[in-house]
Structure formats: structure tokens, C-alpha cells
């Protein structure tokens, strides 16, 4: 398969359907000297925290090459570009504006607008300023209010340049991987910390939505959640119960408060020391009206019973894996979307991230990533099927625009549809980028 194809009657051919590419600030920007230290800078200094011992100091030098990068995005024929703003590049520690940082983002937004590319701005993609972490980070309730203040500044300064805001990207990763499992920044390990961080992140979202309603009422405002649909390892009652429990803790824990103002029933069975402290009025703040839910999907998860926690992950038995070791399972995206649609009164849904890390090789100037093209094709088909089943999906963003700093994996994994030579900073379109471009340009000419 060298091309991506949409069926002639595909709902994805509708000109209202938005196609885009996505990135995040810490993963691509570089130019560390011009922003505050973040929790990821600090985490990268820790022995053994990053697979290749690297950091995001230079990354893809997007701050330096942004104009070239925007032209590359425009050449792909996308409708939209999703990127995140670095909190510590916008605000100084004393609360004053970092004019250099603000100018970069405003220039980027103006260029996108000139090229007719919709700007989807993520306000928080994990790079918390370190001084806030030193005061407790997401375990400190005050951080939620500091976030609302930062969103107030950003949304006022960006004005009408932004088509869509997402408050947070994947709060599960920030809370669980950062404060409970300890494998992401800030690297803390505590069951009690995980749920408390999650609550303060969701509170931050709710407070930010109130700010956006005031400052940017005409933009499309929401949040981005990551989901891994939970499958039972067997048909045994214990494994089925394990999958259900994992789903409550990892998936429903984030979407239910947003849409229904309450946590899943699993909270009632948790020991008091692991429960988050919830103050009066918090749940109504969290449950603000939202214009959309962003869904990030990469794979499913399989669970089996475990006496200690009630569930544990079972490794996939298939050989059909990405370079991350994640099972390629497009059926999971269809199941996820239709299950959520049955369970909740969903707002509009946007697939804000979907993609795969593959073992890309540059051979004679070409990266022939047929495996990634096949991944994208099958997942686009799953979205078509979900729309046919009544789910209101209005957009799709490929992750990622280009290879970048892949968090705890450093630069060892390549998710991009564009290949980055980190020494020369040369960008090369992979075959997947060309296939995506050709599909989108073909769609525009229909």
C-alpha cells in the first residue's frame, strides 16, 4: 500500500471534516534558554529516567525553523495544525509576560491564519514550570488556579487567532505516569498522589473553561483525553471484572467528571488514603459545558485479575506491534467511540492524536514506511465505521507531524510522518506524509 484512500462516499470526504497534524512544545521546540525550567528538564537530569539519556533542550529546533515547518505543514494540504504552548515560554516566574515567547506564538498563529490553516492550541502538554512543582505541582490545589491565570493571559493575548483551544492534553499521563507510576515527570510514585493530581488537573480544566468562555467565546473549546479500551484476557468472571475496573480507573475516571460531574463508582471501594480530597463545588467546576472531546487513541489494553490491585496488564500475544511494543488494533478505536457514545451524551468528538512509532530507515533519501501507512488506513476506516454507527466525529489529527523527543524514550522512537535528522535538523517527508498529502489534496479537488 503506497497510498491512503477514502471511499468515495466516505463521511471523511465531507468538507466540514477537519484533517490535521499535531505536535507538542517540549517535544519539538528546543531553545531551552528562552523559557523557564520545566518538570521535564529536571526529570531528564535523573539517572536512568530517559532511555537514551537525552533531553528536550534542542529537540527539533522548531523555534529556529518554524517558518520552514509551517510551509511544510501547508504543503501537506491539511486543514489544521494542533500544537501546544509552553507555559514557561509565555510567563515569567513573577507573572510578567515573556515578550520573546509570546511573539513567537503570535507570529506562528498569524502565519497559520494567512495560510488558511486552523490553529488548534493545546494549553498544557505536560511541561509544568519547575517552580510550581517545587511548591507541590499538581498535588497542590493552587496549581489549578495558577493554570487558570496562565490561560487568562494566553487567551487575551492570542485574541481571535485561535480556532480551537484544548485545556489539557492527556491528564491521565500527567497524573498516573507522573505522580503514581513515576515513569514520567516529575517521577513521583504514590497511589494517593495519582488520584489527587488527577483531581487538580480536572479542576484546572474546569477553571480554564470558565476563562475561555469569557475571553474566547467564539473558539471551539474542550479537552484532550487518551483512551485505551480495556479488554479482558479471558472470559472468566475475574478477568472481565479486572478489565471493567481498569476501565473505570484509567478511562472513565477522566471523562465521567467532565460530562456528568462525578467520579466512577470505583471511588467508593478505594481506601480513604488513596481518595482525592474534593472540596465543595469542585465537581460543578469540572463539569463545565465543552464544545468537544479530543480522543487520543493508539492501542487497546488487555487485563487479567490480580489479587493486589484487582487488575494487571497482560502483554499482547500478537506479532502485530509498533516500535513501542503496542498492539496494532484499529477495532479498538471503533469499540471505544461507539462505547463512549452509548454511555454518555457526547459533545462533538475529534481524534486529536493517532499514529505509530515504527522502525524507520532512511535509505537513499527515502523512508518507505508502509507499516505506518497501513496503520493510518485501518484507523481511518475505523472512524468511518464509527461515524456510520452514529458517533459525531468531526476531525482527525495524525501524530506526529515529525519525529521528536518521545518523553521517557528520548529520541529512540520515531512517530513522525516527517523524518528528522537530529544532527542536521533536515526534515524529509516519509512515504506516509506523501500518502497523507495526496489523500488530502485529492479530497480537496473532489
Secondary structure, DSSP 8 states (H G I E B T S, - for coil): --S----TT-GGGSTTSEEEEE--HHHH---GGGS--BHHHHHHHSTTSSTTS--SSSTT-HHHHHHHHHHHHHHTT-SEEEEE--HHHHB-TTS-B-HHHHHHHHHHHHHHHHTT-EEEEES-SS--BHHHHHTTGGGSTHHHHHHHHHHHHHHHHHGGG-SEEEEEE-HHIIIIIIIIS-SSTT----HHHHHHHHHHHHHHHHHHHHHHHHH-TTSEEEEEEEE--EEESSSSHHHHHHHHHHHIIIIIHHHHHHHHSS--GGGGGS-GGGS----TTHHHHHT---SEEEEEE---EEEE--TTTS-EEE----S-B-TTS-B--THHHHHHHHHHHHHS---EEEEEEE--------BTTB---HHHHHHHHHHHHHHHHHHHTT--EEEEEEE-SB----GGGTTS----SEEEETTTTEEEE-HHHHHHHHHHHHHHT-
